[in-house]
């Protein structure tokens, strides 16, 4: 096939929905907009692995970890004989604007863990948190340790006292989160999307140059189109949760200081004693490595490991480092729990 033919075929595919979230799943729990999806292990092991519950960020759609065939983390884990579950937070509406951070951790996440334990007939789960979902998983584990067998984190913000661009933009001097939430309720999806787009504004143009240069590479094209669809499939989050996360984490850095309170209890990271795997990317511009690795001396876990890999934020989910290093590393870690 000539290069022109490849480009012609590529143009025809633009604008069409790619084959996203291809791994078969079933809904094992539902509450309000939230769903817990279950993925069956492809084979049974002599020693059953702990069920893994993936906790996604609230500000993106869940299927970044089940993007396309060959770039699906959940399919990889299921193929390794590990029972996998994943939270789809859903799309909040105006009626969800008052839902708090405590509601997400102490109710939604707590109920999801109980549902997974019941479905898998297990006493505990291995929690795997991605980005903001990792911060929520941290909070849950500190407050509800009995149900957690191990905690794995991917690109998880913990210490917000750094000069990363999101930390600068959300400082009180520049961002009045109270005015935004009091005026609009849930932050508009377009506002959240444009914030991430502005972190690398020229990339919005140069990425199409990369696409044209790789028009003959079917794997590159498939991944590009699926990822681009995911980037533009934007979602908001409840306004009160957004307000609290920005103020308590980004602006006041309460989590690492042992001051963040959910309900009547304070989240104390030193009370986390389960095995911990903390995965960071060396060139992450969304959650800098320094923010994530600051967790290591703060937890009480005796078994804890830091896995640092090359690449950026999404390199931990669908990049070469993910496929070659992160996915096998997490699978080994789960089997050893």
N, C-alpha and C positions, 0 to 999 in steps of 0.2 A: 504494500500500500504506500502510495506517495505521501510526502509531507502535506501537500495540499489536501489530499483525501482525509488524512488524519485531522487536519484543522477543520475541514468541512463537517466531519462527524462530530468533532468537539463542539462546534457552534450549534449543531442540532441538539446536543444534550444540555446546553445552557438553559436554565430556566425550568428544567424538568426536575421533579422530585427524585433524588437518588435513592438507592436501596439502603435506607438507614434502619437502625434497630432490627437487624435481621435474625437475631437469635430467638428461637421460640421461648415464650414465657407464659406464665399464668399469674393472675392476681391472687395473692394469698391474704391480703388485708387491704381495707380501704377505709378512710376516715376523711370526711370533707373532701378536699381536692387531692389528698395524698393517696398514693397506691404503693403497695409493696409488691414487687414483681419477683417471682421465683423462677430459677433456671435449673433444670434437672442436670445432675452430673452425667457425663457421657458413659462412665463406667464406674463400677463399685470397687472400692479398695478394701483390702483385708482389715485395715485399721481405718475406720471412717474418719474423715477430716472434720474439723469443726465447721459448722455452717458460717459462711461469710456474709455479712450484711454491709453493703456499700451505701455510705451516706454521702449524697451529692451536695453540691453547693445549691443554695436557694436561688441564685441569680442566673442559672443556666439550665437548659433541658438535660434530662438524665442520660440521654443516649450517646453522649460523648464517649462513654465507656462501653458502648455497643454500637460503634459508628457504622462499620461496613464489614462484610466478610473478610477475614484476615486482619482486620483492625478492631477487633472486639475483645476487650479485656474479660468480659463475663463469659464469652464463648471459650476463651483460653482456660479460665479457671474450671469451667464445667468439663472441658476436655481433659483436665488433669484429675477428674474424679472428685472435685470439690463442689458441694452444694452451695449455690450462690443465690443471694437475694439482693435486690437493689431498690432504693427508695426513689420514687418519682413524686416530687413535691406537688406537681400539678401547677395550674395557673391560677393565682389568687385573683379575686375580684374585690369590689369596693366593700363587700361584707366582711372581708378578711383583714381590713386595714388595721384593726385594733389588736390583732394577734401578736403576742409578745415573744421575745426570745425564750423566755421560760416555758411558754406554751409549746414551742417547737421541740425543746429538749426534754422537758418533764412529762409531756403528754404525747405528742406525735412520735418522737423518737422512742420513748419508753414503750408505747403501745406497739410500735413496729418490732422492737426487740422481742417482746412477749409473743407476738404473732409468729415470728421466725422460730423461736424456741419450740412453740407448739407444733408448727408445721414440720420442722425437722426432727422433732422428738429429741431435743437436746436441752441440756440445762443451761448452756452458755453459747454465746456467739463470738466470732471474731469480727470486730468492727473495723471497717476500712473507710476512712474519711478522705474525701477529695476536696482540696481547696477550703472554702468556707465550711463545707460539710465536715472536714477534719476538725475544725474548731468546735463545731457542734458535738462531734463525737468525743472530743477531749472533755468538754463540759459534762456530757452524759456519763462518761467513765468515771470522772471524779466524784459525781453525785450518786451514781448507781453501779458500783463496781461488781456486785454479785453476779450479774448476768454477762459479764464481759470476760472472755477467756484470753483475749489478746487484742491489741490495738495497733493497727497499721495506718499510717498517715501519708498522703501524697500532697506535696506542695501546700502545706497547711500553715496559714499565718498564725503566729503565736505572740511574738514580741513586735509591737507596732511602732516602736521607737526607732525609726530609721528614715532615710531620705529617699525611699522608693517613691515613684511618682504618685501612686495612689495615696500614700501617706501624706505627701505634701498637699495634694489637692483637697483632702478631707480635713485639714487642720482648721480649727475654729476661725482663724483669721480670714480664711478664704471660703468657707462653706458653712452656711447656716442650715443645718439639717432640720432644726425645729421649724423654721419658716417653710421649708419645702414640704415636710410631712403635714404640718398644720394646714397648709394651703391645698395640697394635691392628694393627700392620703397616701396611697401606694405610689412610689416613684414611677414615672412613666417608663415603659420598656425602652423607648427610643433614647431617653436620657442615659439609662444605664449602658445601652449599646454604644452610644456615641462616646461615652467616657472611655471605654476600652478601645474604641477605634482611634481616638485622639492620642493614645499612648504611642502609636506608631502610624502617624497619618499617611506617610508616603507608602507604607506597605499596602494600603488599599488600592494603589495603582500598580505598584511593581509586582504584586502577586499575579496579576494577569500576564505580565511579561514572562514570569516563571511558568505559568500554565501553557502559554504558547510554545515556549522552548521545550516543554516536556509533552507536547501533544501526542507523540508517538508512544509514550509510556502509559499504558492502560492503568497500571496500578497507581501511578502518580495522579492521573486524571480522576480516577474513581475516588481516591482519598480526598483530593482537592475539592471536588464538587460536594462530597458529603460534609466535609468540614465547613465549607463556605455556607452550605444550607444550615448547618447547626449554628454558626455564628449569627446568621440573620433570623433564626427562629427564636426571637427574643422573648423573655419572660420577666415579669416584675417580681416583687416579694412584698409581703405585708408591710405597710408603712411604719407601724410601731416597732416591728423587728428591725427594720432598716435603721430607724432612729437610734435604737438601743445599741445595735452593733457598731454604728459609726461613732457614737458618743463614748460608749464604754470601752471599745477596743481601739479604734483608730485614734480618737482624740484624747482619751484618758488612760489607755494602756492598762486597764484594770486586771486583765487576766494574769499577767506575769507578776503582778503585785499582790495577788491573793485578795483582791477587793471586789471582784465581780460577783454579784449576788443574783441568783435566780430563785424567785419565790422567797422562801425564808432562809435559804442556805447559801453559803459562800462557796464558790468553786475554788478548791485548793488543789493545785496540780501535784503537790507532794503526796496527796492521797492516792494517786494513780500508781499501783504496784504491779499491774499485769505486764506480761512481756510486750515490749514496744518496738516497732519498726518504723523509723522516720525516714521517708524517701524525699530527697530534695534534688532540685535541678540547679546546676552550676550557673546557668545564665537565665534564670527566671526573673522577668521584669514585672510580673504581676505580684508574686509572692517571693521576695528575695530570699536566697538561701539563709542569710543571717537571721531572718525572721523565724524560719522554721527550726533551724538547729539550736536556737536559744532554748528550746524545750528540754534538751537532753539533761542538763543538770537540775532541772526544776522538778522532774518526776521522781517518785520513790521506787520505780521499777529496778530490780536487780538485773534482769535480762532486758537490755535495750541496745539497739543498733541503729547507726546512721548510715543510710545508703545514698551516696551522692553520685549523680550521673550527669553526663554532658547533655546539653540541650536546654530548651526553654520550658515555659509553663506547660504547654500542651505536648511537649516531648515526653512527659511522664505518662500521658494517656494514649497517644497514637503514634508517637515518633519511633525512630529506630531504637533509641535507648529503652523505650517502653517494651517493645517486642523482644529485644535481645537480652535486656538486663532486668528491668523492673518486674515484668510479668513473671518470669521464672523465679526471681528472688522472692516475690510475695508468695508464690505457690509453695516454695520450699519452706518458708516461714510458717505458713498455715499448717502444713503437714507435721511440723515439729511441735506444735502447741500441745 
